[in-house]
């Protein structure tokens, strides 16, 4: 099983090496570059390529970020999941350092890039990817000091994500409960997939090494404690925790306990696959009149309680790529034609529950069409929205206890919001 | 935080190197540092700055950490090209490794380990020894990995200096990161060593499971991957392990989740309680589903793995098929993999919804994806009998859309459906015939022609339809020609009227006289002879009932699946290939980092296309392998007097082309057995044997040219065989002058070319050259050449394995003709074939010997030999997970002990 990366490459959009770090001396820069050029020439579009490619004894795994390719080459049977995830982490670290990862920022900081790569991976094994802690001992020019830097304790500690000795005047924690609704409705109007992906996003400004304990209205926990769970508890079955949460403890007694990293992070994510009624429903009727004109009628309805209001609703309707002369009317909000997306964008700032709005649009079509034209790509209707102070799952934060040696008082702020994730309704 | 390093990339063109040299030797610190940065910038863009070696190394002694790191980086790159000068750096390295700052100590040993220069390596040992016992965990964790580096450069040194023991001690280190790196280093060393170095006992297991709770996410992956090799003693231990690993399923890091899944699946094999297993399956489903919310590249890896998991444990995701429905914006590689899993999870319960999805996909724009979706409908029809009719109606709807490639793909799968459900759905043939003119792809055309021939009696105008194809017969690809030939014969046999009779004349004429394709010609002659001698017999042959097909495409065989599941999350599980099929161990020491080219010998014949190949149509052939036979034109231009006719089809069915030859290589060893006598080979005599040398399998061959003309352009091809032996490279035989002999060693790879069915030692080989026809001969592979060098087992392990295998896996045989005269001599002989001595005992006057051996995929052979010294007759008992290999073993052993 053992296997490690041979080298890590940062390549520009044409596959030229910007920076590379050789870990094992068994691949060469030229080889990878050549391979990559070939790859791009052949397919034209590297995004459609499998992210794991084999060529002549070497496996290449790559991801793209802006105009940079991050690629790892190996000759062994290494852990592909770990390596690809590592590449994504490298992106995160670089973004933390240079704000944006792109060709220019790599060139501008190549010295630090080398230093970071040296620290993040050793002999092809991922080592350490906590950007916040790395920046404690690897600094860019502006912050570089002539005094000797030492590796912070955190690098090798069990708590590898938090520095000691952090101080804040005011100790605060912000906790956002964000639920994204993913939905797929097929052309018959059937809901074929519906899930809610939730995340507890935390921003902590806490001094010292605080012990936190989070209480949710988790049915299993409440029942174990013998409390009544009437209507208020929820079932959390698929949960993922940030590495700071003690997993064994959770497995034993469902307690979510942790020492948080400083700043923002996702404490946990969860997924509910129970079917929910689509919060915003869209129906579209499309009529083609004698090849020269197309008429679209759209009805949208909010299917949640009246006391909630959806904001920033955006409905994207696909229209034929050769449509012209739009003529649009709406009963609420504004709709514009976005030819660059081949779509009609209908925006409604505020959409209270239990309401229904209409839109009607007309386009002209060219009367001549190429005979062997390929069928149009059938894009679905896509919807974006946010509903503040509301969660689909009914999740509630019952408490967030923060205990630190110095016994300070910390204020937790909790917010709830639901938004559209991959919200797609296929056209008939 | 942003730098302005880009300025270092732009230097004045004129006299760049001398200018840098001056700056490097400047007395001003800043100027020096800038110069080093410029050097590194030049190195980064690929300019050769190795001539500045001495000047850069002179900057090494500095208090400035940044500068130091840059110089170290330079050394890693250029020390190899200047090994004599590299020694200049040693002093500073050694000094740095004792610096009060742990960052510098670690940096020194980390860098020294990356410099693959023997002189440096010698000096690495002492600092490494110290750093492994450093007070600071950061230094220890760096030193742990450094042991693996040193092992890669000089394994002996690591063993001699006792680093392995120190490393093993670090498993009990109080720092989790040190533990994790020590595990990674030990696992790698073990992988490259035949000796037992890192064996996980139940004690280390429990220690590592505890460390799991505290290490970084990457460390957790190292530990889980190493532990997944651990074999629990019994179901209870397995349950305990699983219990301690299960919490990892909740980790946000996908790699941790996949490695935990791997470990749980491994242990589940031992768990007997169905409740526990059911419960575990239930627990694994949600984390696996959540992997599909990760980045697309990770999703791809996850999907390739889920594909394996559902083959072994379909229940885990049986109810989750909807999560594999493709999203509009999924990258195409994700969509393709999802489709494959959807087919695997399709059942009578969900087929309606699945078909709706497939139909939706079939109208997308990506042609490959659309084709795969259409094929998927066909595969579901073949898999689910009760849904077949619905599948067909969807296919017919798609045909009506009249998108050319959809229609062609649909016809190909409908042909398969006809083979699966004969005489059931012929009513749709009329609809198919409407699209006849639009078919322009060979496979679709061939499929349609096959349908017409097969159902000629029910298609009123079958003769007209076929006739329309006949006009272009000579221009058609071989695939279509073969089908036309067979279909016309079928038509004639079913409707022996005047029209078809004329057609058959035309076809047979075209297929014999007018063609130079031997496959087509041979088949035509066979038909011709059959028809002219005994039309009834022809009917029996041509119209024989065909076996019903099943959808087994993309199903892996059980032992391969086992191996792949043990490799979850790794590249092996992404490729669906065992690691040895693509891992190329290139000794790094032999390579220069700035070398552009690597020897082609590293290529194992692995091809990417076969990894992701969508569907290999399960019924690709209508009659006796016709499609397979024509997938490539026959290589021999001269009439092929095939001595083994049944071999022909199979040999041609291989997807690899024959490999050409040009360069000579020199072989060694005793005379080889003759496999193709000169009498058969028209003067060419070939001797050959499969041998093992230095841990690799070769086909040792010798060619003797007794003809009157030089022979050249030798190529070789192996038929599918039990061991999957195939050529790893090209056969390199120089031009062979009359009366001369050439010997070659052809490296072979295993598990490339597997044939199903019971194991046999038979190896069928085809050799050709530019002057002669293709020669076919049979050779025998001794199982012994597959015994690997790492087959030695610890005594305890041997006993354990022996016990753990059921009695049904034990096979015994008497070898009456063998005499053992000396135990030592016998053991030496066995050891030379990688059968390793474990223990010996005496029973009355009998000597009982125990030995172990291992064949690829790590399958052990436990051997017991019983004999009386000097008396003929040896009793041999073996126990192995693959008892079907036993006859091959006995056969090989007998030859070995006799000789």
Interface residues (C-beta under 8 A of the other chain):
Chain A: X1 X2 X3 X4 X17 X18 X19 X20 X22 X23 X24 X25 X26 X28 X29 X30 X31 X47 X48 X49 X50 X51 X52 X53 X54 X55 X56 X57 X58 X59 X61 X62 X63 X74 X75 X76 X77 X78 X79 X80 X81 X82 X84 X85 X86 X87 X88 X97 X98 X99 X104 X105 X107 X108 X109 X110 X111 X112 X114 X115 X118 X122 X123 X125 X126 X127 X128 X129 X135 X137 X139 X140 X141 X142 X143 X144 X146 X148 X149 X150 X151 X155 X156 X157 X158 X160 X184 X186 X187 X188 X192 X193 X195 X197 X237 X238 X239 X240 X241 X242 X243 X246 X247 X248 X250 X251 X266 X268 X269 X271 X273 X374 X375 X377 X378 X379 X380 X382 X422 X424 X426
Chain B: X1 X2 X3 X4 X5 X6 X8 X9 X37 X40 X41 X44 X45 X46 X63 X64 X65 X66 X69 X70 X73 X76 X77 X80 X101 X102 X103 X104 X106 X110 X113 X114 X116 X136 X137 X138 X141 X142 X145 X146 X148 X149 X152 X175 X176 X177 X178 X181 X184 X187 X188 X190 X191 X213 X214 X215 X216 X217 X218 X221 X222 X225 X226 X228 X229 X244 X246 X247 X248 X250 X251 X252 X253 X254 X255 X257 X258 X259 X286 X287 X289 X290 X293 X294 X295 X296 X297 X298 X300 X301 X302 X305 X322 X323 X325 X327 X328 X329 X331 X332 X333 X353 X356 X357 X360 X363 X364 X365 X403 X567 X569 X570 X571 X572 X573 X574 X575 X579 X582 X583 X584 X585 X586 X588 X591 X593 X594 X595 X596 X597 X598 X600 X602 X603 X604 X606 X608 X611 X612
